Amino acid sequence: MSAVAFIGLGTMGQGMAANLVAGGHDVTVWNRSAVAAEALPSERVVVAASIAEAVAGAEFVMYALADDAAVNDVVLGAQGIAASVDVTSIVIDLSTISPAASAAEAAAFSARGVRFLDAPVFGSKGEAANGGLWIVVGGDEATFESSKVVLEPISATLHYMGPSGNGAKMKLVGNLVVAAQLEALGESLSLAKKAGLNLHDVLGVFAVTDFRSPIFDGVGAAVAANDYSPSFALKLMLKDGNLVKDFAESLGVAVPGTIATVGTIERAVDAGYGEENASALIKVLASDAGVDLAE
Ligand code: NAP
């Protein structure tokens, strides 16, 4: 078993770190807000006082941070991971960030001869808690193979996507689909309700027809139950929507559907739903239609 430093104990990091502990690894954690570590089994986790202390002697350094700004602070800052990590460590970024920020990290680690993988995750709070994430990985393939010992305890499937940065790119490609599904679910349920259909009947059809999706199943049931408690905060969905937009723009690819969805998300954040689940964008579509989706 390995010595692992885990940094960033938010919604996703808590579950990942707990599964690394359950997998028998020796885990040292650091989080900006010290209180977050209290949710982990204290007898089996070391809580470090600084980033440098957390990464000292670690075979693997893993982190799940909010966004590019957090990575800039925690990874690229003067006292950050890139400056502190042992040269023999393997560093694995599980955050959803821009391809540019991922490239900046890769360059910083490469300059010190440290092996680095970009490994963002699909799945949400539940999959993080039960070790069932779907992880997309970019970087050197031998480093990926060596990292399976810490990636397998937190994942259902691992997908090697190719060179450094390809994990970050795949994550944005996938989140384009997630955003489109949430927008489609909100528009379709609002239309169905306005047309007088029963939402449970509608979701029953979505569950068996050839466009079925776990997102329609899970989020659909939660919307009908008026449950918008956060697994994936809407404010993070706004970050991701903008990352997809900027990524597509940088490649000259038109994404009109994503642009429309980002507009919906912005209105939902403006309405005060930023800390609720990403599905709260549906509230704006329902309100536009003049319907209440709670059954
Ligand atoms: P979260 O609950 O908001 O946690 C974010 C983490 O980043 C916290 O540990 C936070 O520390 C830390 N952080 C933020 N800004 C920081 C800064 N400037 N300096 C130091 N630490 C900072 O987010 P999450 O839901 O766990 O998501 C983590 C990453 O996974 C994000 O990139 C997200 O897009 C991605 N992701 C999330 C989901 C999901 O369903 N939630 C699914 C797939 C991917 P504090 O505790 O001190 O605030």
Boltz pocket constraint, residues with backbone or C-beta under 6 A from the ligand:
constraints:
  - pocket:
      binder: B
      contacts: [[A, 7], [A, 8], [A, 9], [A, 10], [A, 11], [A, 12], [A, 13], [A, 31], [A, 32], [A, 33], [A, 36], [A, 64], [A, 65], [A, 66], [A, 67], [A, 69], [A, 70], [A, 73], [A, 74], [A, 94], [A, 95], [A, 96], [A, 97], [A, 121], [A, 122], [A, 123], [A, 124], [A, 125], [A, 231], [A, 232], [A, 233], [A, 236], [A, 240]]
      max_distance: 6.0
